[in-house]
Amino acid sequence: MSNKVAIFSDIHLGVHQNDDFWLSVANQWGDWYIEQLHKKGINDIIFCGDFFHYRDEISVKTLNFAKDFLDKFSNFNIIMITGNHDAWYKDTSEINSLSILKGYSNIQVFDKLVVHQWYNTDKKVAFCPWGTKMVDIPKCDLVFGHFELENFKMNMFKICDHGDDPDVLVEKSKLIFTGHFHARDQKYFKKHDSSIIYVGNPYEMDFEDL
């Protein structure tokens, strides 16, 4: 594994009632993304949740598309954590749609809190799927998650007024990347010398994402 890692999140396959147009958007973006990864010499990818859109059912058409989409990434190593749209329950990832991807040789799916060593270093990285409790996250050098945090942009028109306290999360790590909200957002917490970055979704899916 190299020291270069790509991150993306929240592609919501099947959005808008499994509409063909939105599947084609995801397909075109995937082709562009792979091209960029090759140009930059990146082989390792971290996905921060919400691969599928509908949590209660996934159409056969979208499942078929998802297989073809991931087959394009067969030469990349991918870590995927579950988002709330991938999870059956509202507050835990115990049952999730990403479980069908666990048979892929190049994909690791984390539906529970996992802490790994970062490559060949002594640095620790935590992968926090939807439903991870702040108190359970150990202090790490880096955190990837799918968090709902207060005072961040839920979309381009609204700031989140509920969810977890970001001041608690930044006690866990100096650098945190998260999916969930579609507006890219970043805050620096001077007291802890820590940053939280919302990755954002890679393409607009409605007017709130503009």
Backbone hydrogen bonds, N-H to C=O, Kabsch-Sander energy under -0.5 kcal/mol:
donor,donor_aa,acceptor,acceptor_aa,energy
6,A,44,D,-2.6
8,F,46,I,-1.9
10,D,49,G,-2.7
11,I,50,D,-0.9
12,H,50,D,-2.2
13,L,51,F,-3.4
15,V,12,H,-1.8
18,N,14,G,-2.9
19,D,15,V,-0.9
19,D,16,H,-0.8
23,L,19,D,-1.6
24,S,20,D,-2.3
25,V,21,F,-1.9
26,A,22,W,-1.9
27,N,23,L,-2.1
28,Q,24,S,-2.6
29,W,25,V,-2.6
30,G,26,A,-2.5
31,D,27,N,-2.0
32,W,28,Q,-2.2
33,Y,29,W,-3.0
34,I,30,G,-2.4
35,E,31,D,-1.9
36,Q,32,W,-2.1
37,L,33,Y,-2.4
38,H,34,I,-2.2
39,K,35,E,-2.0
40,K,36,Q,-1.9
41,G,37,L,-0.5
41,G,38,H,-0.9
42,I,37,L,-2.6
44,D,4,K,-0.6
45,I,77,N,-3.0
46,I,6,A,-2.7
47,F,79,I,-3.3
48,C,8,F,-2.2
53,H,13,L,-2.2
55,R,53,H,-0.5
63,L,59,S,-2.3
64,N,60,V,-2.6
65,F,61,K,-2.1
66,A,62,T,-2.7
67,K,63,L,-2.0
68,D,64,N,-1.9
69,F,65,F,-2.9
70,L,66,A,-2.6
71,D,67,K,-2.2
72,K,68,D,-1.0
72,K,69,F,-0.6
73,F,70,L,-1.2
74,S,71,D,-1.4
76,F,73,F,-2.0
77,N,43,N,-2.9
78,I,76,F,-0.6
78,I,106,N,-2.9
79,I,45,I,-2.6
80,M,78,I,-0.5
80,M,108,Q,-3.3
81,I,47,F,-1.9
82,T,110,F,-1.3
86,D,83,G,-0.9
87,A,83,G,-0.6
87,A,84,N,-0.6
88,W,95,I,-2.9
97,S,86,D,-2.8
99,S,96,N,-1.0
100,I,97,S,-1.2
101,L,98,L,-2.1
102,K,99,S,-1.3
104,Y,101,L,-1.8
107,I,104,Y,-1.0
108,Q,78,I,-2.8
110,F,80,M,-3.0
110,F,108,Q,-0.5
111,D,109,V,-0.6
114,V,127,F,-2.0
116,H,125,V,-2.7
118,W,123,K,-3.2
119,Y,117,Q,-1.0
121,T,118,W,-1.7
125,V,116,H,-2.9
126,A,142,L,-2.4
127,F,114,V,-3.1
128,C,126,A,-0.6
128,C,144,F,-3.2
130,W,82,T,-2.5
132,T,129,P,-1.9
136,D,133,K,-1.5
137,I,133,K,-0.6
137,I,134,M,-1.2
140,C,172,K,-3.2
141,D,124,K,-2.0
142,L,124,K,-1.4
143,V,175,L,-1.9
144,F,126,A,-2.9
145,G,177,F,-2.2
146,H,128,C,-1.1
147,F,179,G,-0.6
149,L,147,F,-0.6
150,E,164,D,-2.5
151,N,160,C,-2.8
152,F,149,L,-1.0
154,M,158,K,-2.4
155,N,158,K,-1.3
156,M,208,E,-2.3
160,C,152,F,-3.1
164,D,148,E,-2.9
168,V,165,D,-1.3
169,L,165,D,-1.4
170,V,166,P,-2.4
171,E,168,V,-0.9
172,K,169,L,-2.1
173,S,169,L,-0.6
176,I,195,S,-2.1
177,F,143,V,-2.9
178,T,197,I,-2.4
179,G,145,G,-2.1
181,F,179,G,-0.6
182,H,154,M,-1.0
184,R,182,H,-0.5
185,D,198,Y,-1.2
187,K,196,I,-2.2
189,F,194,S,-3.6
190,K,188,Y,-0.8
192,H,189,F,-0.9
193,D,189,F,-1.1
194,S,189,F,-1.8
195,S,174,K,-2.3
196,I,187,K,-2.2
197,I,176,I,-2.9
198,Y,185,D,-3.4
199,V,178,T,-2.6
199,V,197,I,-0.7
200,G,181,F,-0.5
201,N,182,H,-1.4
209,D,206,D,-1.4
210,L,207,F,-0.9
